[in-house]
Amino acid sequence: RAYLRSLKERSFHLALIVNIPENWGTTYEEKLATLKATISKTWVEPASFDWSLFEEILLPAKDAERKPAPTLFLKAREIAGECKTFYQGEAAREVEAAAGLGLESYLVGQKAKPFFKPLSESPAI
């Protein structure tokens, strides 16, 4: 939470890319409601999940669009426009897929590296 707030304070625009199954709803709104309900039920931290940190929440319409498929990464690049696009993920194949599409990518939780991409390594906006 503190890391995400630090990014927001530095004027980063944040999007969340979530691999949910297509059977979570027939529309984006239904899928998002199911995602939020699921997170609410399983969230273990004292403070609630802060959805307001994210300008966009990208969800696959079909299972074939789930990461590491290019669909959501390309959508993130489209939303970013001319801005540099970063992707941080926990799965190496997703990070590699994002990097292959031109997103600067960072594998979260690598041994011998900070858990998240250090803010000092992020370029000025």
ZITAKA-V969484 format. One record per residue. N is the residue number from 1. RES is the residue in one letter. OMEGA is omega as a letter, one per 20 degrees, with the letter a starting at -180 (NA if undefined). NEAR is the number of other C-alpha atoms within 8 Angstrom. D_CENTER is the distance of its C-alpha to the mean C-alpha in Angstrom with 1 decimal. Layout:
BEGIN
<<N/RES/OMEGA/NEAR/D_CENTER> <N/RES/OMEGA/NEAR/D_CENTER>>
END
This chain:
BEGIN
<<1/R/r/5/13.5> <2/A/r/5/15.9> <3/Y/a/6/13.6> <4/L/r/8/11.2> <5/R/r/9/14.5> <6/S/r/8/15.8> <7/L/r/10/13.2> <8/K/r/11/14.1> <9/E/r/7/17.7> <10/R/r/7/17.5> <11/S/r/7/16.4> <12/F/r/8/12.9> <13/H/a/7/11.1> <14/L/r/9/7.7> <15/A/r/10/5.4> <16/L/r/8/3.2> <17/I/a/8/3.7> <18/V/r/8/6.5> <19/N/r/8/9.6> <20/I/r/11/12.4> <21/P/a/9/16.0> <22/E/a/11/17.7> <23/N/r/5/20.4> <24/W/r/10/18.4> <25/G/r/10/19.9> <26/T/r/8/21.4> <27/T/r/7/19.7> <28/Y/a/9/16.3> <29/E/r/7/17.8> <30/E/r/10/19.0> <31/K/r/14/15.9> <32/L/r/9/14.0> <33/A/r/8/17.2> <34/T/r/10/17.2> <35/L/a/10/13.7> <36/K/r/8/14.7> <37/A/r/8/18.0> <38/T/r/8/16.9> <39/I/a/9/14.7> <40/S/a/9/17.7> <41/K/a/6/20.1> <42/T/a/6/18.5> <43/W/a/8/17.2> <44/V/a/4/19.6> <45/E/a/5/19.2> <46/P/r/4/21.9> <47/A/r/4/19.8> <48/S/r/7/17.8> <49/F/a/7/14.0> <50/D/a/6/13.5> <51/W/a/5/11.8> <52/S/r/5/13.5> <53/L/a/9/11.2> <54/F/r/10/8.9> <55/E/a/8/10.9> <56/E/r/7/9.0> <57/I/a/9/7.6> <58/L/a/11/7.7> <59/L/r/12/9.9> <60/P/r/15/12.3> <61/A/a/8/15.8> <62/K/r/8/17.5> <63/D/a/9/17.0> <64/A/r/6/17.7> <65/E/a/11/14.5> <66/R/r/13/12.4> <67/K/j/9/10.7> <68/P/r/8/12.4> <69/A/a/10/14.1> <70/P/a/11/13.6> <71/T/a/10/13.2> <72/L/r/14/9.5> <73/F/r/11/9.3> <74/L/r/9/12.6> <75/K/r/9/11.6> <76/A/r/11/9.0> <77/R/r/10/12.1> <78/E/r/7/14.4> <79/I/a/6/12.9> <80/A/a/9/13.0> <81/G/a/6/16.6> <82/E/a/4/18.5> <83/C/r/5/16.1> <84/K/a/7/14.7> <85/T/r/10/11.1> <86/F/r/8/9.3> <87/Y/r/10/6.8> <88/Q/a/11/6.9> <89/G/a/11/7.4> <90/E/a/9/10.4> <91/A/a/7/12.1> <92/A/a/8/14.2> <93/R/r/7/14.7> <94/E/r/11/11.0> <95/V/r/15/11.1> <96/E/r/9/14.5> <97/A/r/11/13.7> <98/A/r/15/11.2> <99/A/r/10/13.9> <100/G/r/7/16.5> <101/L/r/9/15.2> <102/G/r/7/15.4> <103/L/r/13/12.1> <104/E/a/10/12.9> <105/S/a/12/11.3> <106/Y/r/11/11.7> <107/L/a/12/12.3> <108/V/r/10/11.7> <109/G/r/9/15.1> <110/Q/r/8/17.4> <111/K/r/5/21.0> <112/A/r/4/22.8> <113/K/r/6/19.8> <114/P/a/9/18.0> <115/F/r/7/15.3> <116/F/r/9/12.8> <117/K/a/10/13.5> <118/P/r/7/16.4> <119/L/a/6/16.5> <120/S/r/5/19.9> <121/E/a/6/18.6> <122/S/a/7/16.5> <123/P/r/5/18.7> <124/A/a/3/20.2> <125/I/NA/5/19.0>>
END
